[in-house]
Amino acid sequence: MNGNTAGNLYNGGLFCEYDGTVYFSNPSDGGKLYSMSPDGSNLAKLCDDTVSYINADEHYLYYVRNNPGATGAALSFLSVNTDSLCRIDREGGDDSVLILDSAPCLYASLYGNYIYYIRYDESEGSTLYKVKIDGSGCKQVDTAPDFTCSANGEYMYYNGTDSDHYIWRLNTTDDSKGMLYGGNCYMPTVIDDTTAYFMDCDSNYAIARTDLATGEKTLLSEDRVDWYNLYGDYIYFQKNDSEHPCLGFMCTDGSGYTTLFEGNFKDITITSEYVYFRDFSTDQSYCVPLGSSAAPVAFEPGVVED
C-alpha cells in the first residue's frame, strides 16, 4: 500500500488522508502534526513535532521531523532543512514517537512495510535509502537521490537524476530497476503502469501525458509550471509566468483549463474535499473545494492547546 499520493509527496506531503481522517501540518501552530475530518471539523493535535512528508497506514503515521533548530542544512537545496524520520501512533502522543532514522531525510514514501526516502550523510551525500517501519533494516537502495513518490502494485517510479531524466521503475520486491520511458521527465506520476504524467523538460516544463505502451506523448497545456498535483480527474498546477503567474487546474485530458488564483504559490496538496496551497512569499495557507472555481479562502484551522 502507498502512504500518500504521489502529488502530495512531490509537494512536501503536508496533508495525508487515510480512512476518513486528514493528517496535516498545521500552519496555525508552527506546522505541528494535527488531524481533522475531510470537511475541516474535529480538529485535534497529535504531537509537537513540525512535520512534512506525512504518510499513513492502519496503525501509524510516518513523517519527516522539521523542528526549529534541527540539523540538515546539507539538504537545503531540496527546499527545506530537515531532521529525523519518525513514526507515531495514529492517535498521536509525543510519547509514542519512534525515530526510524536520525539522519536528515526528505521525500519519505511509505510502501508496504518500508519507507523509501532521500537520506544525507557527509560520506555518501544525498542518496536513496529504505528502512522498515519498525526502524530495522536501514540500507541504501541507490546512490542517486531518487524521488520515489509515485507507486503502483509492487513498483515505484522516479525520474533519473544523474545521466538522464528517463522514467525508471523500481521493483520493491528486490530493489531492481529498469527504464520505463526514455523521455526528458521531471516528477512523474504513473497510473496503473500504463500512463505517465510529468513535467516535460523538452517542452519548457509543461505538463505532458504519455502512453507507456506506445510512447506517444501529449502536451496538456503549453504553460511552464513550477509544481503540479494529479488527483482523480484533476491536475492542479502553478503556472510560471513573469507577468501573470497563477494557480490553475484542468482535467487529466487537458480540458477544462481554469485560472483559480493569480500569484505565485507552492505546496499544492489535495484531499477528497479540498485543495490546499501556500503563498510562495508569505507562506499564507489557502484552501478551495476540489474541482471548484470558487475563490480560495485562507486556511487557518486554529490551535488546540496542550
C-alpha positions as a Markdown table, in Angstrom:
| # | Residue | x | y | z |
|---|---|---|---|---|
| 1 | Met | 0.0 | 0.0 | 0.0 |
| 2 | Asn | 1.1 | 3.6 | -0.5 |
| 3 | Gly | 1.2 | 6.0 | 2.4 |
| 4 | Asn | 0.2 | 9.1 | 0.5 |
| 5 | Thr | -0.5 | 10.2 | -3.1 |
| 6 | Ala | 2.4 | 11.0 | -5.5 |
| 7 | Gly | 1.2 | 14.5 | -6.0 |
| 8 | Asn | 1.0 | 15.3 | -2.3 |
| 9 | Leu | 4.5 | 13.9 | -1.6 |
| 10 | Tyr | 6.0 | 15.9 | -4.5 |
| 11 | Asn | 4.5 | 19.0 | -2.8 |
| 12 | Gly | 6.0 | 18.4 | 0.6 |
| 13 | Gly | 3.5 | 15.9 | 2.0 |
| 14 | Leu | 1.9 | 18.5 | 4.3 |
| 15 | Phe | -1.5 | 16.7 | 4.1 |
| 16 | Cys | -2.4 | 13.0 | 4.0 |
| 17 | Glu | -5.8 | 11.4 | 4.1 |
| 18 | Tyr | -6.4 | 7.9 | 5.4 |
| 19 | Asp | -9.6 | 6.1 | 6.4 |
| 20 | Gly | -11.7 | 9.2 | 6.6 |
| 21 | Thr | -9.2 | 11.3 | 8.5 |
| 22 | Val | -6.9 | 14.1 | 7.3 |
| 23 | Tyr | -3.5 | 14.3 | 8.9 |
| 24 | Phe | -1.7 | 17.6 | 8.3 |
| 25 | Ser | 1.0 | 20.1 | 9.2 |
| 26 | Asn | -1.0 | 22.9 | 10.9 |
| 27 | Pro | 0.0 | 26.3 | 9.6 |
| 28 | Ser | -1.7 | 27.9 | 12.6 |
| 29 | Asp | 0.6 | 26.1 | 15.0 |
| 30 | Gly | 4.0 | 26.2 | 13.5 |
| 31 | Gly | 3.5 | 23.2 | 11.2 |
| 32 | Lys | 2.8 | 20.7 | 14.1 |
| 33 | Leu | 1.1 | 17.4 | 13.4 |
| 34 | Tyr | -2.8 | 17.6 | 13.6 |
| 35 | Ser | -5.8 | 15.7 | 12.4 |
| 36 | Met | -9.2 | 16.7 | 11.2 |
| 37 | Ser | -12.2 | 15.4 | 9.3 |
| 38 | Pro | -12.1 | 16.0 | 5.5 |
| 39 | Asp | -14.5 | 18.9 | 5.9 |
| 40 | Gly | -12.2 | 20.6 | 8.4 |
| 41 | Ser | -14.1 | 19.7 | 11.6 |
| 42 | Asn | -12.9 | 17.6 | 14.6 |
| 43 | Leu | -9.5 | 19.3 | 14.9 |
| 44 | Ala | -7.0 | 17.5 | 17.1 |
| 45 | Lys | -3.4 | 18.0 | 17.9 |
| 46 | Leu | -1.3 | 14.8 | 17.7 |
| 47 | Cys | 2.2 | 15.9 | 18.7 |
| 48 | Asp | 4.6 | 18.8 | 19.0 |
| 49 | Asp | 6.8 | 17.9 | 16.0 |
| 50 | Thr | 6.8 | 20.2 | 13.0 |
| 51 | Val | 6.2 | 17.8 | 10.1 |
| 52 | Ser | 6.3 | 17.2 | 6.4 |
| 53 | Tyr | 6.1 | 14.2 | 4.1 |
| 54 | Ile | 3.3 | 12.6 | 6.1 |
| 55 | Asn | 2.3 | 9.0 | 5.3 |
| 56 | Ala | -0.3 | 6.8 | 7.0 |
| 57 | Asp | -1.2 | 3.2 | 7.3 |
| 58 | Glu | -3.6 | 1.2 | 9.5 |
| 59 | His | -1.7 | 1.7 | 12.7 |
| 60 | Tyr | 0.8 | 4.6 | 12.3 |
| 61 | Leu | 1.7 | 7.9 | 10.8 |
| 62 | Tyr | 5.2 | 8.5 | 9.4 |
| 63 | Tyr | 6.8 | 11.8 | 8.8 |
| 64 | Val | 9.9 | 13.9 | 8.5 |
| 65 | Arg | 10.5 | 15.9 | 11.6 |
| 66 | Asn | 11.5 | 19.5 | 10.8 |
| 67 | Asn | 11.6 | 21.1 | 14.3 |
| 68 | Pro | 13.1 | 24.6 | 14.6 |
| 69 | Gly | 16.8 | 24.4 | 15.2 |
| 70 | Ala | 17.0 | 20.9 | 13.7 |
| 71 | Thr | 20.1 | 19.9 | 11.7 |
| 72 | Gly | 20.1 | 19.2 | 8.0 |
| 73 | Ala | 21.4 | 22.3 | 6.2 |
| 74 | Ala | 23.1 | 20.0 | 3.7 |
| 75 | Leu | 19.6 | 19.2 | 2.3 |
| 76 | Ser | 18.6 | 22.8 | 1.9 |
| 77 | Phe | 18.9 | 22.6 | -1.9 |
| 78 | Leu | 15.8 | 20.3 | -1.7 |
| 79 | Ser | 13.7 | 23.2 | -0.3 |
| 80 | Val | 13.7 | 22.7 | 3.5 |
| 81 | Asn | 16.1 | 21.8 | 6.2 |
| 82 | Thr | 15.1 | 18.6 | 8.0 |
| 83 | Asp | 15.8 | 16.4 | 10.9 |
| 84 | Ser | 14.8 | 12.8 | 11.5 |
| 85 | Leu | 12.4 | 10.3 | 10.0 |
| 86 | Cys | 9.7 | 9.4 | 12.6 |
| 87 | Arg | 6.8 | 7.1 | 13.3 |
| 88 | Ile | 3.9 | 7.9 | 15.7 |
| 89 | Asp | 0.6 | 6.1 | 16.6 |
| 90 | Arg | -2.3 | 7.4 | 14.6 |
| 91 | Glu | -4.0 | 8.5 | 17.8 |
| 92 | Gly | -0.9 | 10.7 | 18.5 |
| 93 | Gly | 1.0 | 11.4 | 21.7 |
| 94 | Asp | 4.6 | 12.6 | 21.9 |
| 95 | Asp | 5.5 | 9.6 | 24.0 |
| 96 | Ser | 4.6 | 7.3 | 21.0 |
| 97 | Val | 7.1 | 8.8 | 18.6 |
| 98 | Leu | 9.8 | 6.4 | 17.3 |
| 99 | Ile | 12.8 | 7.7 | 15.4 |
| 100 | Leu | 13.3 | 5.4 | 12.4 |
| 101 | Asp | 16.4 | 7.3 | 11.1 |
| 102 | Ser | 18.1 | 10.2 | 12.9 |
| 103 | Ala | 19.9 | 11.4 | 9.7 |
| 104 | Pro | 18.5 | 14.3 | 7.7 |
| 105 | Cys | 15.8 | 13.0 | 5.4 |
| 106 | Leu | 13.4 | 14.1 | 2.6 |
| 107 | Tyr | 10.8 | 12.7 | 0.3 |
| 108 | Ala | 9.7 | 9.9 | 2.6 |
| 109 | Ser | 7.3 | 7.5 | 0.9 |
| 110 | Leu | 5.6 | 4.5 | 2.6 |
| 111 | Tyr | 5.4 | 1.3 | 0.6 |
| 112 | Gly | 4.2 | -1.8 | 2.4 |
| 113 | Asn | 6.5 | -2.4 | 5.4 |
| 114 | Tyr | 9.2 | 0.0 | 4.2 |
| 115 | Ile | 9.8 | 3.7 | 4.0 |
| 116 | Tyr | 11.8 | 4.9 | 1.0 |
| 117 | Tyr | 13.5 | 8.3 | 1.4 |
| 118 | Ile | 16.4 | 10.5 | 0.5 |
| 119 | Arg | 19.0 | 10.4 | 3.2 |
| 120 | Tyr | 22.0 | 12.6 | 3.7 |
| 121 | Asp | 25.3 | 12.0 | 5.4 |
| 122 | Glu | 28.7 | 13.5 | 5.0 |
| 123 | Ser | 30.4 | 10.5 | 3.4 |
| 124 | Glu | 27.6 | 9.5 | 0.9 |
| 125 | Gly | 25.9 | 12.8 | 0.2 |
| 126 | Ser | 22.2 | 12.5 | -0.7 |
| 127 | Thr | 21.1 | 9.0 | -1.7 |
| 128 | Leu | 18.0 | 6.8 | -1.8 |
| 129 | Tyr | 17.5 | 4.7 | 1.3 |
| 130 | Lys | 14.8 | 2.4 | 2.8 |
| 131 | Val | 14.0 | 1.4 | 6.4 |
| 132 | Lys | 11.4 | -1.0 | 7.8 |
| 133 | Ile | 8.5 | 0.6 | 9.7 |
| 134 | Asp | 9.9 | -0.7 | 13.0 |
| 135 | Gly | 13.3 | 1.1 | 12.3 |
| 136 | Ser | 15.2 | -2.0 | 11.4 |
| 137 | Gly | 16.8 | -2.9 | 8.1 |
| 138 | Cys | 18.1 | 0.5 | 7.1 |
| 139 | Lys | 20.0 | 0.3 | 3.8 |
| 140 | Gln | 21.0 | 2.2 | 0.7 |
| 141 | Val | 18.9 | 1.4 | -2.4 |
| 142 | Asp | 20.6 | 3.7 | -4.9 |
| 143 | Thr | 23.5 | 6.2 | -4.9 |
| 144 | Ala | 21.3 | 8.8 | -6.5 |
| 145 | Pro | 18.7 | 11.0 | -4.7 |
| 146 | Asp | 15.7 | 9.4 | -6.4 |
| 147 | Phe | 12.2 | 10.8 | -5.6 |
| 148 | Thr | 10.2 | 7.6 | -5.2 |
| 149 | Cys | 6.8 | 9.4 | -4.7 |
| 150 | Ser | 4.8 | 7.5 | -7.3 |
| 151 | Ala | 3.9 | 3.9 | -6.7 |
| 152 | Asn | 1.6 | 1.2 | -8.1 |
| 153 | Gly | 1.5 | -2.5 | -7.4 |
| 154 | Glu | 5.0 | -3.6 | -6.4 |
| 155 | Tyr | 6.6 | -0.8 | -8.3 |
| 156 | Met | 7.8 | 2.7 | -7.5 |
| 157 | Tyr | 8.6 | 5.3 | -10.2 |
| 158 | Tyr | 11.0 | 8.1 | -10.5 |
| 159 | Asn | 12.9 | 10.2 | -13.0 |
| 160 | Gly | 16.7 | 9.8 | -13.4 |
| 161 | Thr | 18.9 | 12.5 | -11.8 |
| 162 | Asp | 22.4 | 11.6 | -12.9 |
| 163 | Ser | 22.9 | 10.7 | -16.6 |
| 164 | Asp | 19.3 | 11.0 | -17.8 |
| 165 | His | 15.8 | 12.1 | -16.9 |
| 166 | Tyr | 14.1 | 8.9 | -18.1 |
| 167 | Ile | 11.2 | 7.4 | -16.1 |
| 168 | Trp | 12.6 | 4.4 | -14.1 |
| 169 | Arg | 10.7 | 1.7 | -12.4 |
| 170 | Leu | 11.9 | 0.2 | -9.1 |
| 171 | Asn | 10.7 | -3.3 | -8.2 |
| 172 | Thr | 10.2 | -3.2 | -4.4 |
| 173 | Thr | 10.5 | -7.0 | -4.1 |
| 174 | Asp | 14.2 | -6.9 | -4.8 |
| 175 | Asp | 15.0 | -3.2 | -5.4 |
| 176 | Ser | 16.0 | -3.9 | -9.0 |
| 177 | Lys | 15.3 | -1.1 | -11.5 |
| 178 | Gly | 14.6 | -0.8 | -15.2 |
| 179 | Met | 13.9 | 2.0 | -17.7 |
| 180 | Leu | 10.2 | 2.5 | -18.4 |
| 181 | Tyr | 10.1 | 5.6 | -20.7 |
| 182 | Gly | 13.0 | 7.4 | -22.4 |
| 183 | Gly | 11.8 | 11.0 | -22.2 |
| 184 | Asn | 13.2 | 14.1 | -20.5 |
| 185 | Cys | 10.9 | 14.0 | -17.5 |
| 186 | Tyr | 10.6 | 15.5 | -14.0 |
| 187 | Met | 8.3 | 14.4 | -11.2 |
| 188 | Pro | 6.4 | 11.6 | -13.0 |
| 189 | Thr | 3.1 | 10.3 | -11.7 |
| 190 | Val | 2.4 | 6.8 | -13.2 |
| 191 | Ile | -1.2 | 5.5 | -13.4 |
| 192 | Asp | -1.6 | 1.7 | -13.4 |
| 193 | Asp | 1.8 | 1.2 | -15.2 |
| 194 | Thr | 0.1 | 2.4 | -18.4 |
| 195 | Thr | 0.0 | 6.2 | -18.4 |
| 196 | Ala | 2.5 | 8.7 | -17.0 |
| 197 | Tyr | 2.1 | 12.4 | -16.3 |
| 198 | Phe | 5.2 | 14.5 | -15.9 |
| 199 | Met | 6.8 | 17.9 | -16.3 |
| 200 | Asp | 8.3 | 17.7 | -19.8 |
| 201 | Cys | 11.8 | 19.2 | -19.7 |
| 202 | Asp | 11.9 | 19.3 | -23.5 |
| 203 | Ser | 8.8 | 21.5 | -23.6 |
| 204 | Asn | 9.7 | 24.1 | -21.1 |
| 205 | Tyr | 8.4 | 22.1 | -18.1 |
| 206 | Ala | 4.8 | 21.9 | -19.5 |
| 207 | Ile | 2.7 | 19.1 | -18.2 |
| 208 | Ala | 2.6 | 16.1 | -20.5 |
| 209 | Arg | 1.0 | 12.7 | -20.6 |
| 210 | Thr | 2.4 | 9.6 | -22.3 |
| 211 | Asp | 1.0 | 6.2 | -23.2 |
| 212 | Leu | 3.7 | 3.9 | -21.8 |
| 213 | Ala | 2.8 | 1.1 | -24.3 |
| 214 | Thr | 3.2 | 3.2 | -27.4 |
| 215 | Gly | 5.5 | 6.0 | -26.1 |
| 216 | Glu | 3.1 | 8.6 | -27.6 |
| 217 | Lys | 3.3 | 11.9 | -25.8 |
| 218 | Thr | 0.6 | 14.6 | -25.5 |
| 219 | Leu | 1.2 | 18.1 | -24.1 |
| 220 | Leu | -1.8 | 19.0 | -21.9 |
| 221 | Ser | -1.0 | 22.7 | -22.0 |
| 222 | Glu | 1.8 | 24.9 | -23.1 |
| 223 | Asp | 2.3 | 26.6 | -19.7 |
| 224 | Arg | 5.6 | 26.2 | -17.9 |
| 225 | Val | 4.8 | 25.0 | -14.4 |
| 226 | Asp | 6.7 | 25.0 | -11.1 |
| 227 | Trp | 4.5 | 22.4 | -9.3 |
| 228 | Tyr | 1.7 | 20.1 | -10.1 |
| 229 | Asn | -0.5 | 17.6 | -8.3 |
| 230 | Leu | -2.7 | 15.0 | -10.0 |
| 231 | Tyr | -5.7 | 13.8 | -8.0 |
| 232 | Gly | -8.6 | 11.8 | -9.6 |
| 233 | Asp | -9.8 | 13.6 | -12.7 |
| 234 | Tyr | -7.9 | 16.9 | -12.0 |
| 235 | Ile | -4.5 | 18.3 | -12.3 |
| 236 | Tyr | -3.7 | 21.4 | -10.2 |
| 237 | Phe | -0.6 | 23.4 | -11.1 |
| 238 | Gln | 1.4 | 26.6 | -10.5 |
| 239 | Lys | 1.8 | 28.4 | -13.8 |
| 240 | Asn | 5.3 | 30.1 | -14.2 |
| 241 | Asp | 4.8 | 33.4 | -15.9 |
| 242 | Ser | 6.7 | 36.6 | -15.4 |
| 243 | Glu | 3.5 | 38.8 | -16.0 |
| 244 | His | 0.6 | 36.6 | -15.0 |
| 245 | Pro | 1.6 | 33.7 | -12.7 |
| 246 | Cys | -1.3 | 31.8 | -11.3 |
| 247 | Leu | -2.6 | 28.6 | -9.6 |
| 248 | Gly | -4.9 | 26.7 | -12.0 |
| 249 | Phe | -6.4 | 23.4 | -12.7 |
| 250 | Met | -7.6 | 21.3 | -15.6 |
| 251 | Cys | -8.9 | 17.8 | -16.3 |
| 252 | Thr | -6.4 | 15.0 | -16.9 |
| 253 | Asp | -7.1 | 15.1 | -20.6 |
| 254 | Gly | -6.2 | 18.8 | -20.8 |
| 255 | Ser | -9.8 | 20.1 | -21.0 |
| 256 | Gly | -11.5 | 22.5 | -18.6 |
| 257 | Tyr | -8.5 | 24.8 | -18.1 |
| 258 | Thr | -9.3 | 27.2 | -15.2 |
| 259 | Thr | -7.3 | 30.0 | -13.7 |
| 260 | Leu | -8.0 | 29.8 | -10.0 |
| 261 | Phe | -5.9 | 32.4 | -8.2 |
| 262 | Glu | -3.4 | 34.9 | -9.6 |
| 263 | Gly | 0.0 | 34.9 | -7.9 |
| 264 | Asn | 2.9 | 32.5 | -7.0 |
| 265 | Phe | 2.0 | 29.5 | -4.8 |
| 266 | Lys | 3.6 | 26.3 | -3.7 |
| 267 | Asp | 2.9 | 23.1 | -1.7 |
| 268 | Ile | -0.2 | 22.1 | -3.6 |
| 269 | Thr | -1.7 | 19.2 | -1.6 |
| 270 | Ile | -5.1 | 17.6 | -2.1 |
| 271 | Thr | -7.6 | 15.6 | -0.1 |
| 272 | Ser | -11.0 | 14.2 | -1.0 |
| 273 | Glu | -12.7 | 17.5 | -0.4 |
| 274 | Tyr | -10.2 | 20.3 | -0.6 |
| 275 | Val | -7.1 | 21.6 | -2.3 |
| 276 | Tyr | -4.5 | 23.3 | -0.1 |
| 277 | Phe | -1.6 | 25.6 | -1.1 |
| 278 | Arg | 0.6 | 28.3 | 0.3 |
| 279 | Asp | 1.7 | 31.7 | -1.0 |
| 280 | Phe | 5.3 | 31.5 | -2.2 |
| 281 | Ser | 6.4 | 34.7 | -0.5 |
| 282 | Thr | 4.3 | 35.0 | 2.7 |
| 283 | Asp | 3.6 | 31.3 | 3.4 |
| 284 | Gln | -0.1 | 32.1 | 4.0 |
| 285 | Ser | -2.1 | 29.0 | 3.5 |
| 286 | Tyr | -5.3 | 28.8 | 1.4 |
| 287 | Cys | -7.9 | 26.2 | 0.5 |
| 288 | Val | -10.6 | 25.7 | -2.1 |
| 289 | Pro | -13.1 | 22.8 | -2.7 |
| 290 | Leu | -11.8 | 20.2 | -5.0 |
| 291 | Gly | -13.0 | 20.8 | -8.6 |
| 292 | Ser | -14.5 | 24.2 | -7.7 |
| 293 | Ser | -13.7 | 27.5 | -9.4 |
| 294 | Ala | -14.8 | 29.4 | -6.3 |
| 295 | Ala | -12.3 | 32.0 | -4.8 |
| 296 | Pro | -9.9 | 30.3 | -2.4 |
| 297 | Val | -10.1 | 31.3 | 1.2 |
| 298 | Ala | -7.4 | 31.5 | 3.9 |
| 299 | Phe | -6.8 | 28.2 | 5.7 |
| 300 | Glu | -6.5 | 29.0 | 9.4 |
| 301 | Pro | -7.7 | 26.0 | 11.4 |
| 302 | Gly | -6.6 | 27.3 | 14.7 |
| 303 | Val | -4.6 | 25.9 | 17.6 |
| 304 | Val | -5.5 | 23.2 | 20.1 |
| 305 | Glu | -3.9 | 24.0 | 23.4 |
| 306 | Asp | -2.0 | 21.2 | 25.2 |
